[in-house]
Every structure is written in C-alpha cells, then in structure tokens.
C-alpha cells in the first residue's frame, strides 16, 4: 500500500515536469507568430509613411454597395497586370510582386473560403506552407525561412483576379467613390477531368489596404505605343482603369447571380442601378449629371452655331439677291440707253438718197 501511495505521489510530481515542454513550445510558437505579425504591421506602417496612398473607405459611410468582379488579364485594359510573364530584373508582373510580399511575410494572406468571400480574421490567415503545397509550388525550407526560385513562381499561370469593389457615398466629402477593398489571384491549373482541361484555383485573399503602400512602388507599362509611359499598380486600381464583370454581390438573402443567358442582363441592370443612384443623389454635382449637362451644353452650342450660320447664309443670299437685282436694273438701263443712242446715231449717219428722173 505504501508503494502504491509513493508511486502516486511521484506521478503527481513528475507529470507537470513532463507536460511543461509542450506547453512551452506552444507558448513560444504563439509568441513567434505575434512577433511576426507585429513586424509585418511595422513594415506596413513604415511603407504607408514612405509611400502615401489614397485614403481608405471610412467605416461610417452612409451608403455602400459591395460587388465582386473578375479581372480577366486577356483583355487589353487589364493586360498591364500580366506582363512581363517572367521577372526581368526589377520588372515583374502583379502576381510575382504579391507572391513575394506574402513569402517575405510583409503582408498577411487569408484563405479563400467556400462562400468565395473574404474573411480578414486571424483565424482565417493562411500559412506560406499551405499556399505552396496547395498550389504545387516547389520550395526549400531552412528553419523559419522559405525560399522559392523565380523560375518556380507560376506568374504566367495567373490570368484572373477576383476583386471586391465597394461603391460608396462619403458624406464627409459629398462624393461618390469606387474602391477595391480586397484582391485574390486565381491560379490556372491543368485538369484532365474537366471539359476545358483546366481549372481555376483561387489562391488567397489580400486586404487592399495592406498591399496599397507596396503597390505604389510597382511600376507597370501603361502603353503599347509609348514604352516610356508607366503607371504604378496603386494608381491603376485607384483610378479604376481595370475592366471586370460582376460575378457576385452582397445581399440579404445570399442570392447568387444566374449562370444562364440572363447573366449579362442582370450585370447590366446592376451597373445601371449604380449610375442611376449617382446621378440622382446630388443632381448636377454627380458625374452622370455633369456629363448630361455637358452634352446639353454642347448640343445648345451646336444649335446656336447652326442658327448663326443659317442666319449668315440667309443674309448673304439676300445681299446677293439685292446685288443681282441692282445689277439687272443697271444693265437694263444701260441697254435702254444704248438702244436710244444707236437709234439716234443711225438717224444722223444714214445717207440721204435723192431720186432724180432719168431721161430716156
């Protein structure tokens, strides 16, 4: 009995000692993760100070509409994000740039959930190993460091982006604005089980507010005709130079857009709702109203120019008609005076004929 009690006491004393190392490991891991997040936040804050960007959307906006668009890089307006397909010195396309930011842990990547929407919580953050393993990208790991060769970055396989676009009314500045709030690169992979032979794999969501300071350093070629013309990636998105179709919206019922032939009509209807709302809130202060007013002004100016031109032509025709009538009257007078002169001269210059009787 004493042996059993002694063994029980020894077990109670040894158990905390055995359980302590795993607890310490978990605590050390949590501290390392927190330190990495703090370092990432610190780098992001320094980047914001060095490279100012457009102000983010206020949290207390009075009206907002969230839409999700597909940016197809095969379109001319979006091709600026795709080239060069492989890094050329300091030049790289958007995906290569974002991929390196994530691998260096300068920004936090988040999982693409089943619903397709973003979830920017720490519980939804995705690790670098998960991203690389899911995409099938080879890498080398040495402790906490991960190395991916440039040749292994699938920069040419990302031809689509999902973006969350928020159109909102800022009551502080009385302006309508359109701003990207989240971005997700979509990787194209070959798949023999699909009819098209490929499938689209969303890789991760990025908060645009986090990547904006870095995008202001990424210069892209802005023209096919002038290779000296460049634009930063942040300016490209801020000025809404991209072109994308709506594939999802945020609504109360969670309804999805149709996938049949009515999709184009629904997309056009949503775009029309945004334009109509913008044109009716502040009247002439809105962009659409200004365009309508400018068009009306141009039509009025054109009408005035036409009327003025018509007036000038009518006056000119009247003047020419009066000139013609004056010239015709003067010509008629000249003709009459000529006739009288000729008749007088004919009378005066005609020879006198005397008739004499001839003798036979």
C-alpha positions, 0 to 999 in steps of 0.5 A: 500500500505504501508503494502504491501511495509513493508511486502516486505521489511521484506521478503527481510530481513528475507529470507537470515536469513532463507536460511543461515542454509542450506547453512551452513550445506552444507558448513560444510558437504563439509568441513567434507568430505575434512577433511576426505579425507585429513586424509585418504591421511595422513594415506596413506602417513604415511603407504607408509613411514612405509611400502615401496612398489614397485614403481608405473607405471610412467605416461610417459611410452612409451608403455602400454597395459591395460587388465582386468582379473578375479581372480577366488579364486577356483583355487589353485594359487589364493586360498591364497586370500580366506582363512581363510573364517572367521577372526581368530584373526589377520588372515583374508582373502583379502576381510575382510582386504579391507572391513575394510580399506574402513569402517575405511575410510583409503582408498577411494572406487569408484563405479563400473560403467556400462562400468565395468571400473574404474573411480578414480574421486571424483565424482565417490567415493562411500559412506560406506552407499551405499556399505552396503545397496547395498550389504545387509550388516547389520550395526549400525550407531552412528553419523559419525561412522559405525560399522559392526560385523565380523560375518556380513562381507560376506568374504566367499561370495567373490570368484572373483576379477576383476583386471586391469593389465597394461603391460608396457615398462619403458624406464627409466629402459629398462624393461618390467613390469606387474602391477595391477593398480586397484582391485574390489571384486565381491560379490556372491549373491543368485538369484532365477531368474537366471539359476545358482541361483546366481549372481555376484555383483561387489562391488567397485573399489580400486586404487592399489596404495592406498591399496599397503602400507596396503597390505604389512602388510597382511600376507597370507599362501603361502603353503599347505605343509609348514604352516610356509611359508607366503607371504604378499598380496603386494608381491603376486600381485607384483610378479604376482603369481595370475592366471586370464583370460582376460575378457576385454581390452582397445581399440579404438573402445570399442570392447568387447571380444566374449562370444562364443567358440572363447573366449579362442582363442582370450585370447590366441592370446592376451597373445601371442601378449604380449610375442611376443612384449617382446621378440622382443623389446630388443632381448636377454635382454627380458625374452622370449629371455633369456629363448630361449637362455637358452634352446639353451644353454642347448640343445648345452650342451646336444649335446656336452655331447652326442658327448663326450660320443659317442666319449668315447664309440667309443674309448673304443670299439676300445681299446677293439677291439685292446685288443681282437685282441692282445689277439687272436694273443697271444693265437694263438701263444701260441697254435702254440707253444704248438702244436710244443712242444707236437709234439716234446715231443711225438717224444722223449717219444714214445717207440721204438718197435723192431720186432724180428722173432719168431721161430716156 
